[in-house]
C-alpha cells in the first residue's frame, strides 16, 4: 500500500512539513560526507523558515495542554491506564515544559549567527555556496565528520522541543483516526460533509493502481480524484474503479 496524508488546516500543514524536515536533517546528520552535512545545513535553514510563524509555539503548547486535560480524564479509568495513557501524559508534560523554557522567537540563535546567515543567503542562489564564494564554509566542510556533526547538533538543539511537541501531537492525531473503505468509481469519489471536524485525511491505495490522489475538502464535502501517474503528459483522470482506505483524523 502507498499511504498519503492530507492536512485540512494550516496548523497540521505546518506540523507535517516540519516533521518531514526534521526527519530529513536527522538522516543527513548521521552521514559522514561533507555533501550530506551541506544538505543537513540547508535543511536546517528550511526548518528555520518553516517554524517562523509567530504563533507556532503558542499554538503547539495550547494543543499539548488540551491533550493533557483529555488524557487526565481518560486516565481516571483502568482502560486508559492499561493502554499507556499515563506514559503519554508524562510525555506531554515534559514536552510542554521544554516548550515553555524556549525563550524568544524559534530559531533566534541561528539568526544571530552572521556566518550561518551568510551561508543561508548564498544557499538560496543556484550554486551560491561554491568554494570561491564561501571559502570559510568550504573549510568547514573539509573538517572531520565528527566536528561538523557536533556543530550541526548544537545549532539544531534549541529547536528540538518543537520537534518533540509536533511528534507527540501528530502521533495522537494519527491514533485518533477512524478508517473506512471506499471505492472511487471511474477515478472519482465524493462524500458530503466529509471534511467536517476532520483535521487530516490519511489515504491508502494499493501499489498496483498507477494513479495518485488529488484531494479537495471542506466542512461541506470531500472530493477525491485519482489521476494517472504519467510523468510525461498532463495528468488525466484514472478511468477505473479504485478501492482505497480513508482515515479521518481529528484530535479529541
C-alpha positions in Angstrom: 0.0 0.0 0.0 1.0 3.6 -0.6 -0.1 6.0 2.1 -0.8 9.7 1.7 -1.6 12.3 4.3 -3.6 15.5 3.5 -3.8 18.2 6.2 -7.1 20.1 6.3 -5.9 23.2 8.2 -2.8 25.4 8.3 -1.7 24.1 11.8 -1.5 20.5 10.7 0.1 21.5 7.4 2.9 23.2 9.3 3.3 20.3 11.6 3.7 17.8 8.7 6.2 20.0 6.9 8.3 20.3 10.0 8.0 16.6 10.7 9.4 15.9 7.2 12.2 18.4 7.6 13.3 17.1 11.0 13.3 13.5 9.6 15.5 14.7 6.7 18.0 16.6 8.8 18.4 13.6 11.2 19.1 11.4 8.1 21.8 13.7 6.7 23.4 14.4 10.0 24.0 10.7 10.5 26.1 10.5 7.3 29.8 11.1 7.0 30.4 13.0 3.8 30.6 16.8 3.6 27.9 16.9 0.9 25.5 15.2 3.3 26.2 17.7 6.0 25.7 20.5 3.5 22.3 19.0 2.9 21.7 18.9 6.6 22.6 22.6 7.0 20.3 23.7 4.1 17.5 21.6 5.7 18.2 23.4 9.0 17.6 26.7 7.1 14.3 25.3 5.8 13.3 24.3 9.4 14.1 27.9 10.4 11.8 29.3 7.7 9.0 26.7 8.3 9.0 27.5 12.1 9.0 31.2 11.7 5.2 31.6 12.3 4.9 33.7 15.4 2.1 31.5 16.8 3.7 28.2 16.2 5.0 27.7 19.8 1.9 29.0 21.5 -0.4 27.0 19.2 1.5 23.8 19.9 1.6 24.5 23.6 -2.2 25.0 23.6 -2.7 21.7 21.8 -0.4 19.8 24.2 -2.2 21.3 27.2 -5.6 20.4 25.7 -4.4 16.8 25.2 -3.1 16.7 28.8 -6.5 17.6 30.1 -8.2 15.0 27.9 -5.8 12.2 28.9 -6.0 13.2 32.6 -9.8 12.5 32.4 -9.2 9.2 30.5 -6.6 8.0 32.9 -9.3 8.0 35.7 -10.4 4.7 34.3 -8.3 1.5 34.1 -8.7 1.0 30.4 -6.8 4.2 29.7 -4.1 3.3 32.1 -3.6 -0.1 30.6 -3.4 1.4 27.1 -0.5 3.6 28.0 -2.3 6.8 28.8 -0.2 7.6 31.8 3.1 7.3 29.9 1.7 9.6 27.1 0.7 12.1 29.8 4.2 12.2 31.1 5.5 12.8 27.6 3.0 15.7 27.2 4.1 17.2 30.5 7.8 17.1 29.6 7.2 18.4 26.1 5.2 21.3 27.4 7.8 22.2 30.0 10.6 22.2 27.3 8.5 24.4 25.0 7.8 26.8 27.9 11.6 27.0 28.5 12.1 28.2 25.0 12.8 32.0 25.1 12.2 34.4 22.3 11.4 33.5 18.7 12.1 30.0 17.5 15.5 29.8 15.8 16.6 33.3 17.0 20.0 31.8 17.9 20.6 31.0 14.2 19.6 34.4 13.1 22.2 35.9 15.4 25.0 33.8 13.8 26.3 36.1 11.0 28.3 33.2 9.4 25.3 31.0 9.1 23.1 33.8 7.8 25.6 34.5 5.0 25.6 30.8 4.1 21.8 30.8 4.2 21.6 33.8 1.8 24.1 32.3 -0.6 22.4 28.8 -0.4 19.2 30.4 -1.9 21.2 31.2 -5.1 21.9 28.5 -7.7 25.5 27.3 -7.0 25.9 30.1 -4.4 27.9 28.1 -1.9 30.8 27.2 -4.2 34.2 27.3 -2.5 35.3 30.5 -4.3 32.1 32.3 -2.9 32.4 30.9 0.7 35.9 29.8 1.4 35.2 29.6 5.2 32.3 27.3 4.5 34.4 25.2 2.2 36.9 24.9 5.1 34.2 23.8 7.5 33.1 21.1 5.0 36.6 19.7 4.9 36.7 19.2 8.7 36.3 15.8 10.3 32.7 14.5 10.2 32.5 14.4 14.0 33.3 18.1 14.2 30.7 19.0 11.6 28.1 16.8 13.3 28.8 18.4 16.7 28.2 21.8 15.2 25.0 20.7 13.5 23.7 19.2 16.7 24.5 22.4 18.6 22.6 24.5 16.0 19.7 22.2 16.0 19.4 21.6 19.8 17.4 24.7 20.7 14.8 23.7 18.1 14.3 20.1 19.3 11.4 20.9 21.7 9.4 21.9 18.6 10.2 18.6 17.0 9.2 16.7 20.2 6.0 18.6 20.6 5.0 18.1 17.0 5.9 14.4 17.0 3.6 13.8 20.0 0.7 15.9 18.6 0.9 14.1 15.2 1.1 10.7 16.9 -2.0 11.4 18.8 -3.7 12.8 15.7 -3.0 9.6 13.7 -4.0 7.4 16.6 -7.4 9.1 16.8 -8.2 8.2 13.2 -11.3 6.3 12.1 -10.7 4.2 9.0 -13.2 3.3 6.4 -13.1 1.5 3.0 -14.5 3.1 -0.2 -14.4 2.7 -3.9 -13.8 5.6 -6.3 -15.9 4.9 -9.3 -14.0 5.7 -12.5 -11.5 7.6 -10.5 -14.0 9.9 -8.7 -15.1 9.9 -5.1 -17.4 12.4 -3.3 -18.8 12.4 0.2 -21.0 15.2 1.7 -19.8 16.7 4.9 -16.7 14.5 4.5 -14.3 17.2 5.9 -16.5 18.3 8.8 -14.4 18.3 12.1 -11.5 16.5 10.4 -8.0 17.9 10.7 -6.2 15.4 8.5 -7.0 12.7 6.0 -4.9 9.5 5.5 -5.5 7.7 2.3 -4.1 4.2 1.4 -4.2 2.7 -2.1 -2.6 -0.4 -3.5 0.6 0.0 -5.5 -1.0 -1.9 -8.3 -3.0 1.1 -9.3 -0.9 3.6 -11.3 -2.6 6.7 -10.0 -2.2 9.4 -7.4 -5.0 11.1 -5.3 -5.9 14.7 -5.6 -8.0 15.8 -2.5 -10.3 18.8 -2.0 -12.1 19.0 1.3 -14.1 21.5 3.4 -16.9 21.2 6.0 -19.5 20.6 3.3 -17.9 18.0 1.1 -14.9 15.8 0.4 -13.8 15.3 -3.2 -11.1 12.9 -4.3 -9.9 12.4 -7.9 -7.4 9.8 -8.8 -5.1 11.0 -11.6 -3.0 8.8 -13.9 0.6 8.7 -12.7 2.1 9.6 -16.0 5.1 11.9 -15.6 5.4 12.7 -19.3 1.9 14.0 -20.1 -0.7 16.2 -18.5 -2.4 14.4 -15.6 -5.8 12.9 -16.6 -8.5 11.1 -14.6 -7.9 7.4 -14.0 -10.9 5.7 -15.6 -11.1 2.5 -13.5 -12.8 1.8 -10.2 -10.3 2.1 -7.3 -10.7 0.6 -3.8 -9.0 2.6 -1.1 -8.9 3.1 2.6 -9.6 6.5 4.1 -8.8 7.5 7.7 -10.4 10.6 9.2 -8.1 12.1 11.8 -9.1 14.6 14.4 -7.7 15.4 17.9 -10.3 15.0 20.6 
